[in-house]
Amino acid sequence: LFSEKQQRLLTESLNSSWNPGRPFVTAADVGIFHAAKKPPVVPDMLLSLDVRVADDLWEKKNRSYFLWEFKKAPEVVVEIVSNTKGGETGRKFRKYARIGVLYYIVFDPRCLIQKNELQVYELSAGQYLPKADSRLTHIGLEATLWDGAFEEKHDRWLRWRDKEGNLVQTGFERAE
């Protein structure tokens, strides 16, 4: 349940309050198909800029993130570590780099597979390099850890900050 709430927090805040001045798509638990007849890789969350969701989401070609339909890889993928078997620093790490995802974020709240709760990687010459900070410079966002309550559950959450350093609010936070 934590991962599902975390996914929703990441997507909902961007959809409710972020305005990069260009279209974007966020999705949680949606397969990225990178080649025909190959299995997808499924991040916990993705962000893709300069694309739009199709009008008919039931049409087969619009049910997942097909690279050949969107004509590009997402700029950001987030993986939330809940066990040691997800392949976040192995199989998925290599696949996202091959696909061309610019930023790869691993949120490991219990430090099961890495020593830091949060690690941001940036693609450089086809390989991911760990960033010393968590700014997604080319996107105008920053990943940040936040202690607080989301949907009445107090915990440490992964949140977004905009380019000015302000927390990207959920719709509920904006309404309050």
Solvent accessible surface area in square Angstrom, and as a share of the most:
residue,aa,sasa,rsa
1,L,186,0.92
2,F,58,0.24
3,S,32,0.20
4,E,81,0.36
5,K,49,0.21
6,Q,0,0.00
7,Q,18,0.08
8,R,82,0.30
9,L,1,0.00
10,L,0,0.00
11,T,17,0.10
12,E,57,0.26
13,S,1,0.01
14,L,0,0.00
15,N,95,0.48
16,S,39,0.25
17,S,35,0.22
18,W,26,0.09
19,N,131,0.67
20,P,41,0.26
21,G,68,0.66
22,R,101,0.37
23,P,42,0.27
24,F,44,0.18
25,V,13,0.07
26,T,19,0.11
27,A,19,0.15
28,A,35,0.27
29,D,90,0.47
30,V,44,0.25
31,G,9,0.09
32,I,0,0.00
33,F,49,0.20
34,H,52,0.23
35,A,36,0.28
36,A,74,0.58
37,K,206,0.87
38,K,110,0.47
39,P,94,0.59
40,P,48,0.30
41,V,3,0.02
42,V,54,0.31
43,P,1,0.00
44,D,21,0.11
45,M,0,0.00
46,L,1,0.00
47,L,0,0.00
48,S,0,0.00
49,L,1,0.00
50,D,78,0.40
51,V,13,0.08
52,R,177,0.65
53,V,77,0.44
54,A,40,0.31
55,D,155,0.80
56,D,71,0.37
57,L,97,0.48
58,W,200,0.70
59,E,78,0.35
60,K,154,0.65
61,K,95,0.40
62,N,30,0.16
63,R,146,0.53
64,S,25,0.16
65,Y,5,0.02
66,F,28,0.12
67,L,29,0.15
68,W,108,0.38
69,E,68,0.30
70,F,43,0.18
71,K,165,0.70
72,K,57,0.24
73,A,18,0.14
74,P,1,0.01
75,E,28,0.13
76,V,0,0.00
77,V,0,0.00
78,V,0,0.00
79,E,3,0.01
80,I,7,0.04
81,V,4,0.02
82,S,79,0.51
83,N,74,0.38
84,T,90,0.52
85,K,175,0.74
86,G,20,0.19
87,G,24,0.23
88,E,12,0.05
89,T,67,0.39
90,G,20,0.19
91,R,129,0.47
92,K,27,0.11
93,F,47,0.19
94,R,134,0.49
95,K,37,0.16
96,Y,0,0.00
97,A,14,0.11
98,R,175,0.64
99,I,24,0.12
100,G,33,0.32
101,V,0,0.00
102,L,45,0.22
103,Y,0,0.00
104,Y,0,0.00
105,I,0,0.00
106,V,0,0.00
107,F,0,0.00
108,D,0,0.00
109,P,22,0.14
110,R,170,0.62
111,C,59,0.35
112,L,78,0.39
113,I,51,0.26
114,Q,30,0.13
115,K,183,0.78
116,N,75,0.39
117,E,39,0.17
118,L,31,0.15
119,Q,28,0.12
120,V,3,0.02
121,Y,26,0.10
122,E,40,0.18
123,L,35,0.18
124,S,50,0.33
125,A,111,0.86
126,G,48,0.46
127,Q,126,0.56
128,Y,15,0.06
129,L,96,0.48
130,P,89,0.56
131,K,40,0.17
132,A,120,0.93
133,D,51,0.26
134,S,19,0.12
135,R,134,0.49
136,L,0,0.00
137,T,99,0.58
138,H,118,0.53
139,I,14,0.07
140,G,19,0.18
141,L,4,0.02
142,E,46,0.21
143,A,0,0.00
144,T,20,0.12
145,L,47,0.23
146,W,56,0.20
147,D,90,0.47
148,G,9,0.09
149,A,61,0.47
150,F,21,0.09
151,E,84,0.38
152,E,177,0.79
153,K,96,0.41
154,H,126,0.56
155,D,32,0.17
156,R,93,0.34
157,W,0,0.00
158,L,0,0.00
159,R,3,0.01
160,W,1,0.00
161,R,75,0.27
162,D,34,0.17
163,K,164,0.69
164,E,122,0.55
165,G,35,0.33
166,N,86,0.44
167,L,46,0.23
168,V,8,0.05
169,Q,78,0.35
170,T,6,0.04
171,G,25,0.24
172,F,144,0.60
173,E,47,0.21
174,R,140,0.51
175,A,89,0.69
176,E,155,0.70
